[in-house]
């Protein structure tokens, strides 16, 4: 065993008396005079103890370095003397809390040094028992009992929630402590019962108890986490669906309610129909239509007054465009476009031609080849396309012209044509450097390069499935032009 030696002053005893604090179960080393007298001056050292009622009991005496033990009863076999004359007392008990006196005899003086012995013991353990498994909100309920066993002096217990001390308020917190003293050892066991009125925010809170003894480190119990129960206070209805919700989609209704334990059964009010769902909180409506639009509710089966509602709108868009698809018209005809819209909300209509946005709806009072193209009508939340094929008609040669090349050595013939479908172009003579422009808006330009050796009449001929057209142009030879030049510019003799 270890030796314990600690002396302090104490107000409750005489000024000459010191207090010695020892630990329960250990060997105490109680000092004699703390150097008040020189060892070489001491002839006899004697230890005795206060038996009460003004009586004292002898323990041992030291004379000429010889120690004679005279202890009886409870101190027999437990006392000895250290080299510095301190009293060694083994297996300290609470009954050892009394005054021990060291009497010293010197050559010219006899003095006594009383020491008041106090025995401390930290609790053997600190634990929470009899704890509740769940607490109901607003109801004062016994949370548990914290016990600090076998201590001296009796331990003071503090309850904590999330490491914050709890203080009894007579309402939501009640703390009752009691102390039980062991009749054999005299040690005290402190019990503290906590009654607690839980709040919703106490869910997952940790409750502990602690004690800080006079000696030793603070003791903290293992935490206790309780289930907090409360009835449903709030309920809501969630609508889970694509946005926007359209005909043919699915929509899931989810009833969300607080409470612990959470509700497990709900009523879903599907307009005129009531559906009960157990062990689930959702109900799915498949393939919705415009008739699904309306007010939907959910409520608790156990308390129908707890309900929530949501408006559900199914968006729809019906478009009818007449005429539509591939359309063949002749140049000069009229065409009336009719757009009918039936929808669940406001609509915005826009038009494009060949992917180029138009400022307004197209009108065709008299179709031309330039009206050919792909028209699309787009309505908000939906789109419908109108494809208009090139306006059909027999080809027409708008112009047949000729140009002289920059070097003056050949002629370029140009045939400007309109028609749809795209007309085929041919010439009455063979030429070189054939060139054809892109077919756009029913128009095409065809070029041919010729070097005539004589005056010619050249024809441009065009045709498609609806008809044909031709034109001629006179082309003079380069030789003729040279002769003409000399006639005009030479002076006769």
C-alpha angles and dihedrals in degrees: 000000000000126000118239121204124172128141125185136166118261128200095207094064134059117289091248093053121090128204120232120196116207133177122244115260096011132106112265123214104202111193120232110208105340091231096310089131130036114249093228090058094054117098102170133017120192132181123204136161138219111256093183132247089068093298127125134199127215120234108174144327132214121208127165089352090304118121120207115193114209100165118136138177114016094001097051109121093005103085136073137149128251123222090260090053094256115148113247111208117181130208095016115219134189088251086066089072097111141092119293117192128205111204115198124195116200131177093268105014145045117206137175126211111195119199123193109215120210121186120211129189128183117222114278090224144347120215143152118235138169088036120171119246094217140010127213117224114256095008119112103233135171105258097184149298122264117203127193104193131211105354137149121236096024112267123248111225125211123195119216136192113202088345092305116119117245119223123201111247101173091244119057097004126050122174121185120183130190135176127218119195119209107235092214105042098023089226118144128231115199120207122194122187118200121203112189138185105213128220128206091253090059089080108125091005116149119228120199139162127219142183132197109205125203089254128025135033126306114276120218125186125229110274123259121210118195136196111247113213126198138156123254113282102166133035131181139180120224124196113210112193144114116286115262097030109223136186111281094029125117123239126198122206115208123191111209119193134165124221132106116270088032119232114268101191129058140176116225114203105209099188101277095000128079118207123186117210122192129194089007138073102208139074124188126211111201130207096007122202136193087271089064090071111113148084118312128191141189128197141173116271090217094046114023091183088072100080142142132198140200135188114235121199121190110206119219135175126191117185128185118184120184123225101021140158122038110349127191118197135164124240111268095029124120124234126192118206115209120191119188120187129189113178146147095248147007116316136210119207126201133173134209134186116207088344092306115120117243123213093227145357110302119248124202109194092150117010120224131185088257089065091068114114148088112295122195129191116202123195123191112268090012143039136215123184130214116199114198114192119218110287107263123231145128114283121259126198104225096184140000113195142162135216133190115236120245092254091048093230100111144019129243115212118200125198116191111199138181125193146108135263092036108280124229114241126210137168132218092232135041117255141169137242095037111197129183126186122222115279103249130165090350094305133116134173120208124193132191131182119217137177104202118204091195139015109291142186107219124196128206111204126191132181146165136168091288099052148295143258137192141188135187134217131188117238120190123211123251091237091059090052092053092052090047089052092055093046091053098043107033121090116222121236 
